[in-house]
Amino acid sequence: TGKRYSADGTSASAVREADMKQEQVQIFTRRISQCNRSGLIVIMYDIFFACLSEAREAYEKEAWEEYKEALRKAQRVLDELISALDFSYDLARDLYQIYVFCRDRLAIALYKRNNEETDTAERLMRKLYDGFEHAAEQDQSKPLMSNTQQVYAGYTYGRGELVETCQDSDTSRGFFA
């Protein structure tokens, strides 16, 4: 029945959670460095869903500060999606209304500690996600970031584990003085 703790008094499960979150950040960072404009929108949706997942976990543990922080992160993702809209297209107005509605649902969930509102926002965003994911698959434009490392992943020399290799095509990726 005893919990394991690290030298600084942190529980082993908290350390694992922090490692998982750090690994997730690294995965998102790597994806962002390799994606094009429509791929970036898909990644933002993935980050939104990850934030909602964190909020659900915190809700189940009744860790209210973590719950609030996760929902606030999800709201910030919605704010980024709103700021990325190009209002010269009619579709942007519709997306704006949906994003604001979802952001409001998250605010209500935050205030009432009610996951039903979070579920409503997620259902709407999942429907949009499918469309953006399909559009991103069709987009053949160049990546937004240039001069980044290429990452190759596959089952190579690691027995039963994914091995990633980074290769620099150009060794001068920094600033010249």
MIVEX-196401 format. One record per atom (N, C-alpha, C): y, x, z; residue in one letter; atom name; residue number from 1. Coordinates in Angstrom, 2 decimals, decimal comma. Each point is the difference from the previous one (the first is absolute). Last residue first. Layout:
<sites>
SITE        yy        xx        zz   residu   atome   num
SITE         Y         X         Z        a      CA   NUM
...
</sites>
This chain:
<sites>
SITE        yy        xx        zz   residu   atome   num
SITE     34,97     27,99    -37,65        a       N   177
SITE      1,27      0,42      0,61        a      CA   177
SITE      0,71      0,96     -0,90        a       C   177
SITE     -3,75     -4,28     -0,62        f       N   176
SITE      0,32      1,38     -0,32        f      CA   176
SITE      1,34      0,34      0,61        f       C   176
SITE     -3,90     -3,71      1,63        f       N   175
SITE      1,32      0,25     -0,54        f      CA   175
SITE      0,17      1,48     -0,34        f       C   175
SITE     -4,96     -2,13     -0,05        g       N   174
SITE      1,14     -0,13      0,90        g      CA   174
SITE      1,32      0,21     -0,73        g       C   174
SITE     -4,61      0,46     -1,73        r       N   173
SITE      0,32     -1,40      0,20        r      CA   173
SITE      1,24     -0,19      0,86        r       C   173
SITE     -3,00      3,74     -2,79        s       N   172
SITE      1,38     -0,05      0,50        s      CA   172
SITE      0,43     -1,46      0,12        s       C   172
SITE     -4,33      1,29     -1,72        t       N   171
SITE      0,10      0,52      1,36        t      CA   171
SITE      1,42     -0,03      0,55        t       C   171
SITE     -2,86     -3,15     -3,51        d       N   170
SITE      1,14      0,90     -0,02        d      CA   170
SITE      0,20      0,49      1,42        d       C   170
SITE     -3,52     -2,75     -0,78        s       N   169
SITE      0,09      0,42     -1,39        s      CA   169
SITE      1,14      0,99     -0,16        s       C   169
SITE     -3,21     -1,19      4,34        d       N   168
SITE      1,36      0,16     -0,48        d      CA   168
SITE     -0,04      0,42     -1,46        d       C   168
SITE     -3,61     -2,86      3,17        q       N   167
SITE      0,22      1,13     -0,89        q      CA   167
SITE      1,45      0,00     -0,46        q       C   167
SITE     -3,75     -2,14      3,93        c       N   166
SITE      1,37      0,00     -0,52        c      CA   166
SITE      0,16      1,22     -0,87        c       C   166
SITE     -4,37     -3,16      1,87        t       N   165
SITE      0,51      1,30     -0,38        t      CA   165
SITE      1,40     -0,17     -0,55        t       C   165
SITE     -4,03     -2,74      3,25        e       N   164
SITE      1,19     -0,02     -0,84        e      CA   164
SITE      0,45      1,41     -0,26        e       C   164
SITE     -4,71     -2,94      1,53        v       N   163
SITE      0,71      1,28      0,05        v      CA   163
SITE      1,17     -0,09     -0,97        v       C   163
SITE     -3,64     -3,44      2,87        l       N   162
SITE      0,94      0,16     -1,09        l      CA   162
SITE      0,78      1,29      0,18        l       C   162
SITE     -5,13     -0,86      1,80        e       N   161
SITE      1,39     -0,23      0,34        e      CA   161
SITE      0,89      0,28     -1,21        e       C   161
SITE     -4,92      0,69      0,38        g       N   160
SITE      0,28     -1,35      0,48        g      CA   160
SITE      1,44     -0,26      0,37        g       C   160
SITE     -0,93      4,84     -0,64        r       N   159
SITE     -1,17     -0,85      0,02        r      CA   159
SITE      0,36     -1,36      0,61        r       C   159
SITE      3,12      3,51     -2,77        g       N   158
SITE     -0,16     -0,56      1,33        g      CA   158
SITE     -1,16     -0,98      0,01        g       C   158
SITE      1,65      2,30     -3,95        y       N   157
SITE     -0,82      0,85      0,85        y      CA   157
SITE     -0,19     -0,55      1,41        y       C   157
SITE      1,70     -3,26     -3,46        t       N   156
SITE     -0,35      1,30     -0,54        t      CA   156
SITE     -0,88      0,73      1,00        t       C   156
SITE      2,31     -4,93     -1,18        y       N   155
SITE     -1,12      0,50      0,78        y      CA   155
SITE     -0,43      1,32     -0,62        y       C   155
SITE      5,15     -1,61     -0,36        g       N   154
SITE     -1,33     -0,35     -0,47        g      CA   154
SITE     -1,06      0,55      0,93        g       C   154
SITE      5,71      0,16     -1,62        a       N   153
SITE     -0,93     -0,38      1,07        a      CA   153
SITE     -1,34     -0,35     -0,61        a       C   153
SITE      5,12      2,61     -0,96        y       N   152
SITE     -1,26     -0,41     -0,60        y      CA   152
SITE     -0,96     -0,29      1,13        y       C   152
SITE      5,62      0,63     -0,86        v       N   151
SITE     -1,09     -0,12      0,96        v      CA   151
SITE     -1,21     -0,53     -0,73        v       C   151
SITE      4,91      2,76     -1,12        q       N   150
SITE     -1,00     -0,92     -0,48        q      CA   150
SITE     -1,14      0,00      1,00        q       C   150
SITE      5,33      1,14      1,03        q       N   149
SITE     -1,37      0,49     -0,13        q      CA   149
SITE     -0,88     -1,10     -0,58        q       C   149
SITE      5,18      0,04     -1,31        t       N   148
SITE     -0,82     -0,19      1,20        t      CA   148
SITE     -1,39      0,56     -0,25        t       C   148
SITE      4,09     -0,59     -3,00        n       N   147
SITE     -0,13      1,26      0,71        n      CA   147
SITE     -0,74     -0,16      1,33        n       C   147
SITE      2,20     -4,42     -1,57        s       N   146
SITE     -0,55      1,07     -0,82        s      CA   146
SITE     -0,10      1,25      0,86        s       C   146
SITE      0,24     -5,66      0,76        m       N   145
SITE      0,26      1,34      0,50        m      CA   145
SITE     -0,63      1,01     -0,96        m       C   145
SITE     -0,45     -4,54     -1,06        l       N   144
SITE      1,40      0,10      0,42        l      CA   144
SITE      0,36      1,42      0,44        l       C   144
SITE     -3,92     -0,96     -3,71        p       N   143
SITE      0,25     -0,09      1,44        p      CA   143
SITE      1,48      0,18      0,33        p       C   143
SITE     -1,20     -1,97     -4,85        k       N   142
SITE     -0,17      1,25      0,74        k      CA   142
SITE      0,22     -0,24      1,50        k       C   142
SITE     -1,80     -4,07     -3,14        s       N   141
SITE      1,18      0,86      0,12        s      CA   141
SITE     -0,31      1,21      0,88        s       C   141
SITE     -2,74     -4,01     -1,42        q       N   140
SITE     -0,37      1,37     -0,36        q      CA   140
SITE      1,18      0,98      0,10        q       C   140
SITE     -1,91     -5,20      1,78        d       N   139
SITE      1,16      0,88     -0,13        d      CA   139
SITE     -0,44      1,44     -0,26        d       C   139
SITE     -2,97     -3,73      1,01        q       N   138
SITE      0,40      0,02     -1,39        q      CA   138
SITE      1,13      0,99     -0,28        q       C   138
SITE     -1,66     -0,81      4,41        e       N   137
SITE     -1,12      0,54     -0,77        e      CA   137
SITE      0,38      0,14     -1,48        e       C   137
SITE      3,01     -2,10      2,94        a       N   136
SITE     -0,01      1,45      0,21        a      CA   136
SITE     -1,13      0,66     -0,78        a       C   136
SITE      0,31     -4,73      0,05        a       N   135
SITE      1,09      0,58     -0,80        a      CA   135
SITE      0,01      1,53      0,13        a       C   135
SITE     -3,04     -2,38      2,69        h       N   134
SITE     -0,39     -0,11     -1,41        h      CA   134
SITE      1,06      0,64     -0,90        h       C   134
SITE      0,99     -0,30      4,55        e       N   133
SITE     -1,08      0,96     -0,20        e      CA   133
SITE     -0,45      0,00     -1,47        e       C   133
SITE      3,16     -3,18      1,39        f       N   132
SITE      0,59      1,33     -0,09        f      CA   132
SITE     -1,06      1,07     -0,24        f       C   132
SITE     -1,48     -4,45      0,68        g       N   131
SITE      0,77      0,11     -1,23        g      CA   131
SITE      0,61      1,39     -0,19        g       C   131
SITE     -2,27     -0,94      4,03        d       N   130
SITE     -0,95     -0,03     -1,11        d      CA   130
SITE      0,72      0,16     -1,33        d       C   130
SITE      2,60     -0,48      3,94        y       N   129
SITE     -0,63      1,31     -0,13        y      CA   129
SITE     -0,93      0,07     -1,20        y       C   129
SITE      1,98     -4,11      1,43        l       N   128
SITE      0,90      0,82     -0,80        l      CA   128
SITE     -0,63      1,37     -0,29        l       C   128
SITE     -2,36     -2,85      2,84        k       N   127
SITE      0,06     -0,61     -1,34        k      CA   127
SITE      0,89      0,83     -0,92        k       C   127
SITE     -0,20      1,25      4,49        r       N   126
SITE     -1,26      0,33     -0,68        r      CA   126
SITE     -0,02     -0,59     -1,42        r       C   126
SITE      3,60     -1,07      2,92        m       N   125
SITE      0,11      1,36     -0,52        m      CA   125
SITE     -1,27      0,43     -0,73        m       C   125
SITE      0,06     -4,21      2,18        l       N   124
SITE      0,97      0,02     -1,11        l      CA   124
SITE      0,07      1,38     -0,65        l       C   124
SITE     -2,67     -0,44      3,86        r       N   123
SITE     -0,57     -0,77     -1,12        r      CA   123
SITE      0,92      0,02     -1,21        r       C   123
SITE      1,56      1,95      4,04        e       N   122
SITE     -1,01      0,83     -0,68        e      CA   122
SITE     -0,61     -0,74     -1,18        e       C   122
SITE      3,06     -2,30      2,77        a       N   121
SITE      0,68      1,06     -0,76        a      CA   121
SITE     -1,02      0,83     -0,78        a       C   121
SITE     -1,73     -3,20      2,93        t       N   120
SITE      0,70     -0,66     -1,10        t      CA   120
SITE      0,68      1,03     -0,89        t       C   120
SITE     -2,01      1,51      3,97        d       N   119
SITE     -1,01     -0,37     -1,01        d      CA   119
SITE      0,64     -0,66     -1,21        d       C   119
SITE      2,68      0,95      3,72        t       N   118
SITE     -0,35      1,24     -0,67        t      CA   118
SITE     -1,01     -0,28     -1,12        t       C   118
SITE      1,14     -3,51      2,82        e       N   117
SITE      1,14      0,31     -0,87        e      CA   117
SITE     -0,28      1,27     -0,80        e       C   117
SITE     -3,09     -1,23      3,27        e       N   116
SITE     -0,07     -0,95     -1,10        e      CA   116
SITE      1,13      0,27     -1,01        e       C   116
SITE     -0,52      2,32      4,28        n       N   115
SITE     -0,56      0,62     -1,19        n      CA   115
SITE     -0,12     -0,96     -1,19        n       C   115
SITE      3,32      0,44      4,44        n       N   114
SITE     -0,86     -0,96     -0,67        n      CA   114
SITE     -0,50      0,61     -1,30        n       C   114
SITE      3,57      0,93      3,69        r       N   113
SITE     -1,31      0,66      0,14        r      CA   113
SITE     -1,08     -0,90     -0,57        r       C   113
SITE      4,88     -0,77     -0,09        k       N   112
SITE     -0,96     -0,91      0,64        k      CA   112
SITE     -1,34      0,67      0,34        k       C   112
SITE      3,63      2,47     -2,11        y       N   111
SITE      0,62     -0,76      1,08        y      CA   111
SITE     -1,03     -0,81      0,78        y       C   111
SITE     -1,36      2,41     -3,85        l       N   110
SITE      0,49      0,94      1,00        l      CA   110
SITE      0,52     -0,74      1,23        l       C   110
SITE     -1,23     -2,50     -3,76        a       N   109
SITE     -1,19      0,56      0,64        a      CA   109
SITE      0,38      0,95      1,13        a       C   109
SITE      3,45     -1,65     -2,69        i       N   108
SITE     -0,52     -1,06      0,87        i      CA   108
SITE     -1,23      0,49      0,75        i       C   108
SITE      1,76      2,87     -3,19        a       N   107
SITE      0,95     -0,11      1,12        a      CA   107
SITE     -0,46     -1,08      0,98        a       C   107
SITE     -2,40      0,53     -3,98        l       N   106
SITE     -0,28      1,11      0,91        l      CA   106
SITE      0,95     -0,04      1,19        l       C   106
SITE      0,68     -3,11     -3,41        r       N   105
SITE     -1,28     -0,31      0,67        r      CA   105
SITE     -0,31      1,10      1,02        r       C   105
SITE      3,71      0,68     -2,79        d       N   104
SITE      0,28     -1,00      1,03        d      CA   104
SITE     -1,27     -0,37      0,77        d       C   104
SITE     -0,44      2,83     -3,69        r       N   103
SITE      0,71      0,71      1,07        r      CA   103
SITE      0,32     -0,94      1,15        r       C   103
SITE     -1,84     -1,89     -3,86        c       N   102
SITE     -1,00      0,79      0,73        c      CA   102
SITE      0,63      0,76      1,16        c       C   102
SITE      2,89     -2,36     -2,86        f       N   101
SITE     -0,85     -0,94      0,72        f      CA   101
SITE     -1,03      0,76      0,85        f       C   101
SITE      2,62      2,52     -2,90        v       N   100
SITE      0,80     -0,46      1,14        v      CA   100
SITE     -0,81     -0,98      0,85        v       C   100
SITE     -1,98      1,47     -3,99        y       N    99
SITE      0,11      1,11      0,95        y      CA    99
SITE      0,79     -0,42      1,24        y       C    99
SITE     -0,29     -3,08     -3,55        i       N    98
SITE     -1,30      0,17      0,64        i      CA    98
SITE      0,06      1,10      1,05        i       C    98
SITE      3,82     -0,73     -2,65        q       N    97
SITE     -0,22     -1,14      0,90        q      CA    97
SITE     -1,33      0,13      0,74        q       C    97
SITE      0,99      3,24     -3,29        y       N    96
SITE      0,93      0,12      1,12        y      CA    96
SITE     -0,25     -1,12      1,01        y       C    96
SITE     -2,29     -0,15     -4,08        l       N    95
SITE     -0,58      0,98      0,92        l      CA    95
SITE      0,87      0,17      1,24        l       C    95
SITE      1,67     -2,71     -3,42        d       N    94
SITE     -1,16     -0,63      0,63        d      CA    94
SITE     -0,65      0,94      1,02        d       C    94
SITE      3,51      1,69     -2,57        r       N    93
SITE      0,52     -1,03      0,90        r      CA    93
SITE     -1,13     -0,69      0,75        r       C    93
SITE     -1,05      3,13     -3,38        a       N    92
SITE      0,50      0,66      1,20        a      CA    92
SITE      0,54     -1,01      1,01        a       C    92
SITE     -1,40     -1,28     -4,41        l       N    91
SITE     -1,11      0,16      0,94        l      CA    91
SITE      0,47      0,63      1,31        l       C    91
SITE      2,91     -0,39     -3,79        d       N    90
SITE     -0,13     -1,23      0,78        d      CA    90
SITE     -1,09      0,10      1,07        d       C    90
SITE      2,82      4,30     -1,79        y       N    89
SITE     -1,16     -0,80     -0,39        y      CA    89
SITE     -0,10     -1,22      0,91        y       C    89
SITE      3,26      3,26      0,70        s       N    88
SITE      0,28     -0,36     -1,39        s      CA    88
SITE     -1,17     -0,82     -0,57        s       C    88
SITE      0,16      2,02      4,46        f       N    87
SITE      0,41     -1,40     -0,15        f      CA    87
SITE      0,45     -0,36     -1,41        f       C    87
SITE     -3,38      3,56      2,52        d       N    86
SITE      0,98      0,07     -1,07        d      CA    86
SITE      0,38     -1,43     -0,36        d       C    86
SITE     -2,24      2,49      4,69        l       N    85
SITE      0,05     -1,06     -1,01        l      CA    85
SITE      1,12      0,23     -1,00        l       C    85
SITE     -1,13      2,59      4,07        a       N    84
SITE     -0,50      0,50     -1,28        a      CA    84
SITE      0,08     -1,04     -1,12        a       C    84
SITE      1,15     -0,88      4,64        s       N    83
SITE      1,00      0,91     -0,57        s      CA    83
SITE     -0,43      0,55     -1,36        s       C    83
SITE     -2,99     -2,78      2,42        i       N    82
SITE      1,19     -0,77     -0,39        i      CA    82
SITE      1,01      0,92     -0,68        i       C    82
SITE     -3,77      1,99      1,85        l       N    81
SITE     -0,37     -0,75     -1,19        l      CA    81
SITE      1,18     -0,82     -0,51        l       C    81
SITE      0,56      2,26      4,05        e       N    80
SITE     -0,06      0,96     -1,12        e      CA    80
SITE     -0,36     -0,72     -1,30        e       C    80
SITE     -0,09     -2,53      3,94        d       N    79
SITE      1,39      0,36     -0,32        d      CA    79
SITE      0,05      0,97     -1,18        d       C    79
SITE     -4,21     -1,08      1,75        l       N    78
SITE      0,56     -1,13     -0,76        l      CA    78
SITE      1,45      0,27     -0,38        l       C    78
SITE     -2,01      3,12      2,78        v       N    77
SITE     -0,61      0,08     -1,34        v      CA    77
SITE      0,53     -1,14     -0,86        v       C    77
SITE      1,25     -0,04      4,46        r       N    76
SITE      0,72      1,06     -0,73        r      CA    76
SITE     -0,58      0,19     -1,40        r       C    76
SITE     -2,17     -2,99      2,92        q       N    75
SITE      1,29     -0,55     -0,42        q      CA    75
SITE      0,80      1,03     -0,78        q       C    75
SITE     -3,98      1,42      1,96        a       N    74
SITE     -0,30     -0,90     -1,12        a      CA    74
SITE      1,29     -0,64     -0,53        a       C    74
SITE      0,33      2,60      3,86        k       N    73
SITE     -0,28      0,86     -1,15        k      CA    73
SITE     -0,28     -0,85     -1,24        k       C    73
SITE      0,53     -2,26      4,03        r       N    72
SITE      1,29      0,52     -0,47        r      CA    72
SITE     -0,18      0,93     -1,19        r       C    72
SITE     -3,85     -1,64      2,14        l       N    71
SITE      0,67     -1,06     -0,75        l      CA    71
SITE      1,37      0,45     -0,52        l       C    71
SITE     -2,36      2,99      2,76        a       N    70
SITE     -0,74     -0,19     -1,26        a      CA    70
SITE      0,65     -1,09     -0,85        a       C    70
SITE      1,71      0,76      4,34        e       N    69
SITE      0,29      1,13     -0,87        e      CA    69
SITE     -0,68     -0,16     -1,36        e       C    69
SITE     -0,90     -3,20      3,39        k       N    68
SITE      1,38     -0,11     -0,49        k      CA    68
SITE      0,32      1,11     -1,00        k       C    68
SITE     -4,17      0,23      2,12        y       N    67
SITE      0,06     -1,18     -0,86        y      CA    67
SITE      1,39     -0,14     -0,62        y       C    67
SITE     -0,65      3,24      3,31        e       N    66
SITE     -0,61      0,42     -1,26        e      CA    66
SITE      0,05     -1,12     -1,03        e       C    66
SITE      1,41     -1,07      4,30        e       N    65
SITE      0,95      0,95     -0,60        e      CA    65
SITE     -0,52      0,50     -1,34        e       C    65
SITE     -2,80     -2,85      2,58        w       N    64
SITE      1,13     -0,69     -0,62        w      CA    64
SITE      1,03      0,93     -0,61        w       C    64
SITE     -5,24     -0,26      1,16        a       N    63
SITE      0,93      1,13      0,08        a      CA    63
SITE      1,28     -0,43     -0,72        a       C    63
SITE     -4,43     -2,33      0,55        e       N    62
SITE      1,19     -0,44      0,74        e      CA    62
SITE      0,94      1,15      0,30        e       C    62
SITE     -4,06     -0,10     -2,78        k       N    61
SITE      0,01      0,80      1,23        k      CA    61
SITE      1,11     -0,45      0,95        k       C    61
SITE     -0,42     -2,08     -4,23        e       N    60
SITE     -1,29     -0,19      0,66        e      CA    60
SITE     -0,08      0,76      1,32        e       C    60
SITE      3,82      0,59     -2,71        y       N    59
SITE     -0,04     -1,37      0,52        y      CA    59
SITE     -1,28     -0,24      0,78        y       C    59
SITE      0,48      4,03     -2,37        a       N    58
SITE      0,82      0,00      1,22        a      CA    58
SITE     -0,01     -1,37      0,65        a       C    58
SITE     -2,17      0,41     -4,13        e       N    57
SITE     -0,72      0,78      1,01        e      CA    57
SITE      0,77      0,00      1,32        e       C    57
SITE      2,10     -2,02     -3,66        r       N    56
SITE     -1,15     -0,79      0,45        r      CA    56
SITE     -0,78      0,74      1,09        r       C    56
SITE      3,54      2,28     -2,11        a       N    55
SITE      0,52     -1,08      0,86        a      CA    55
SITE     -1,15     -0,85      0,54        a       C    55
SITE     -0,99      3,36     -3,14        e       N    54
SITE      0,37      0,59      1,29        e      CA    54
SITE      0,48     -1,07      0,97        e       C    54
SITE     -0,80     -1,38     -4,34        s       N    53
SITE     -1,28      0,32      0,64        s      CA    53
SITE      0,25      0,63      1,38        s       C    53
SITE      3,68     -0,81     -2,76        l       N    52
SITE     -0,52     -1,26      0,54        l      CA    52
SITE     -1,33      0,22      0,71        l       C    52
SITE      1,88      3,67     -2,21        c       N    51
SITE      0,83     -0,36      1,17        c      CA    51
SITE     -0,49     -1,30      0,63        c       C    51
SITE     -2,01      1,37     -4,00        a       N    50
SITE     -0,40      0,90      1,09        a      CA    50
SITE      0,79     -0,31      1,27        a       C    50
SITE      1,18     -2,26     -3,94        f       N    49
SITE     -1,26     -0,51      0,52        f      CA    49
SITE     -0,52      0,88      1,15        f       C    49
SITE      3,90      1,44     -2,21        f       N    48
SITE      0,26     -1,27      0,67        f      CA    48
SITE     -1,29     -0,54      0,63        f       C    48
SITE     -0,36      3,74     -2,74        i       N    47
SITE      0,60      0,37      1,29        i      CA    47
SITE      0,29     -1,26      0,81        i       C    47
SITE     -1,51     -0,64     -4,35        d       N    46
SITE     -1,08      0,54      0,83        d      CA    46
SITE      0,51      0,40      1,37        d       C    46
SITE      3,17     -1,36     -3,19        y       N    45
SITE     -0,80     -1,14      0,45        y      CA    45
SITE     -1,13      0,48      0,91        y       C    45
SITE      2,48      3,29     -2,04        m       N    44
SITE      0,82     -0,66      1,01        m      CA    44
SITE     -0,72     -1,24      0,55        m       C    44
SITE     -1,97      2,25     -3,59        i       N    43
SITE     -0,13      0,77      1,23        i      CA    43
SITE      0,83     -0,62      1,12        i       C    43
SITE      0,41     -1,84     -4,28        v       N    42
SITE     -1,34     -0,29      0,53        v      CA    42
SITE     -0,21      0,74      1,32        v       C    42
SITE      3,91      0,94     -2,33        i       N    41
SITE      0,07     -1,36      0,54        i      CA    41
SITE     -1,35     -0,37      0,63        i       C    41
SITE      0,25      4,05     -2,31        l       N    40
SITE      0,72      0,09      1,26        l      CA    40
SITE      0,10     -1,38      0,66        l       C    40
SITE     -1,80      0,42     -4,34        g       N    39
SITE     -0,95      0,44      1,01        g      CA    39
SITE      0,65      0,08      1,37        g       C    39
SITE      2,67     -0,89     -3,74        s       N    38
SITE     -0,77     -1,19      0,38        s      CA    38
SITE     -1,07      0,36      1,03        s       C    38
SITE      2,69      3,61     -1,62        r       N    37
SITE      0,82     -1,04      0,64        r      CA    37
SITE     -0,82     -1,22      0,44        r       C    37
SITE     -2,88      4,38     -0,34        n       N    36
SITE      1,16     -0,38     -0,79        n      CA    36
SITE      0,70     -1,17      0,71        n       C    36
SITE     -3,16      4,04      2,45        c       N    35
SITE      0,10     -1,31     -0,65        c      CA    35
SITE      1,25     -0,15     -0,88        c       C    35
SITE     -1,65      3,74      3,10        q       N    34
SITE     -0,70     -0,03     -1,28        q      CA    34
SITE      0,29     -1,26     -0,82        q       C    34
SITE      1,65      0,95      4,51        s       N    33
SITE      0,37      1,18     -0,79        s      CA    33
SITE     -0,62     -0,02     -1,39        s       C    33
SITE     -1,04     -3,41      3,17        i       N    32
SITE      1,39     -0,11     -0,45        i      CA    32
SITE      0,37      1,17     -0,89        i       C    32
SITE     -4,23      0,06      2,10        r       N    31
SITE      0,06     -1,01     -1,07        r      CA    31
SITE      1,41     -0,13     -0,57        r       C    31
SITE     -0,62      2,82      3,71        r       N    30
SITE     -0,64      0,57     -1,18        r      CA    30
SITE      0,06     -0,99     -1,17        r       C    30
SITE      1,54     -1,50      4,15        t       N    29
SITE      0,89      1,04     -0,53        t      CA    29
SITE     -0,57      0,59     -1,27        t       C    29
SITE     -2,65     -3,07      2,38        f       N    28
SITE      1,13     -0,67     -0,66        f      CA    28
SITE      0,94      1,02     -0,64        f       C    28
SITE     -3,51      1,73      2,55        i       N    27
SITE     -0,53     -0,65     -1,21        i      CA    27
SITE      1,13     -0,69     -0,76        i       C    27
SITE      1,02      1,90      4,17        q       N    26
SITE     -0,25      1,03     -1,00        q      CA    26
SITE     -0,52     -0,59     -1,31        q       C    26
SITE      0,58     -2,88      3,65        v       N    25
SITE      1,30      0,45     -0,48        v      CA    25
SITE     -0,18      1,06     -1,08        v       C    25
SITE     -3,85     -1,41      2,23        q       N    24
SITE      0,49     -1,06     -0,87        q      CA    24
SITE      1,36      0,37     -0,60        q       C    24
SITE     -1,84      2,83      3,24        e       N    23
SITE     -0,76      0,12     -1,24        e      CA    23
SITE      0,47     -1,05     -1,01        e       C    23
SITE      1,79     -0,22      4,29        q       N    22
SITE      0,51      1,19     -0,68        q      CA    22
SITE     -0,71      0,18     -1,33        q       C    22
SITE     -1,54     -3,43      2,76        k       N    21
SITE      1,32     -0,34     -0,52        k      CA    21
SITE      0,59      1,18     -0,77        k       C    21
SITE     -4,07      0,69      2,21        m       N    20
SITE     -0,18     -0,91     -1,13        m      CA    20
SITE      1,35     -0,36     -0,62        m       C    20
SITE      0,03      2,62      3,90        d       N    19
SITE     -0,53      0,77     -1,14        d      CA    19
SITE     -0,16     -0,88     -1,22        d       C    19
SITE      1,26     -2,07      3,98        a       N    18
SITE      1,10      0,81     -0,50        a      CA    18
SITE     -0,45      0,83     -1,19        a       C    18
SITE     -3,29     -2,49      2,22        e       N    17
SITE      0,95     -0,89     -0,69        e      CA    17
SITE      1,14      0,79     -0,60        e       C    17
SITE     -3,07      2,34      2,69        r       N    16
SITE     -0,61     -0,38     -1,28        r      CA    16
SITE      0,93     -0,90     -0,81        r       C    16
SITE      1,33      1,09      4,35        v       N    15
SITE      0,07      1,19     -0,85        v      CA    15
SITE     -0,58     -0,31     -1,37        v       C    15
SITE     -0,36     -3,28      3,25        a       N    14
SITE      1,40      0,11     -0,43        a      CA    14
SITE      0,18      1,20     -0,91        a       C    14
SITE     -4,20     -0,65      1,99        s       N    13
SITE      0,23     -1,00     -1,05        s      CA    13
SITE      1,44      0,04     -0,49        s       C    13
SITE     -1,26      2,80      3,59        a       N    12
SITE     -0,61      0,47     -1,25        a      CA    12
SITE      0,23     -1,01     -1,12        a       C    12
SITE      3,57      0,30      4,01        s       N    11
SITE     -1,39     -0,42     -0,18        s      CA    11
SITE     -0,49      0,46     -1,37        s       C    11
SITE      3,71      2,64      2,92        t       N    10
SITE     -0,09     -1,01     -1,04        t      CA    10
SITE     -1,46     -0,38     -0,18        t       C    10
SITE      1,78      3,54      2,89        g       N     9
SITE     -0,15     -1,32      0,61        g      CA     9
SITE     -0,09     -1,14     -1,01        g       C     9
SITE      0,21      4,93     -0,78        d       N     8
SITE      1,33     -0,54      0,37        d      CA     8
SITE     -0,08     -1,42      0,57        d       C     8
SITE     -3,95      2,37     -1,47        a       N     7
SITE      0,64      0,83      1,03        a      CA     7
SITE      1,35     -0,57      0,43        a       C     7
SITE     -3,30     -3,62     -1,94        s       N     6
SITE      0,27      1,38     -0,42        s      CA     6
SITE      0,74      0,72      1,13        s       C     6
SITE     -3,63     -4,13      0,65        y       N     5
SITE      1,42      0,33     -0,15        y      CA     5
SITE      0,13      1,44     -0,46        y       C     5
SITE     -3,77     -4,50      0,43        r       N     4
SITE      0,23      1,43     -0,17        r      CA     4
SITE      1,48      0,23     -0,24        r       C     4
SITE     -2,46     -4,09      2,93        k       N     3
SITE      0,63      0,39     -1,26        k      CA     3
SITE      0,13      1,51     -0,05        k       C     3
SITE     -3,75     -3,11      2,77        g       N     2
SITE      1,17      0,87      0,06        g      CA     2
SITE      0,52      0,34     -1,38        g       C     2
SITE     -4,03     -2,54      1,15        t       N     1
SITE      1,21     -0,81      0,00        t      CA     1
SITE      1,27      0,85      0,00        t       C     1
</sites>
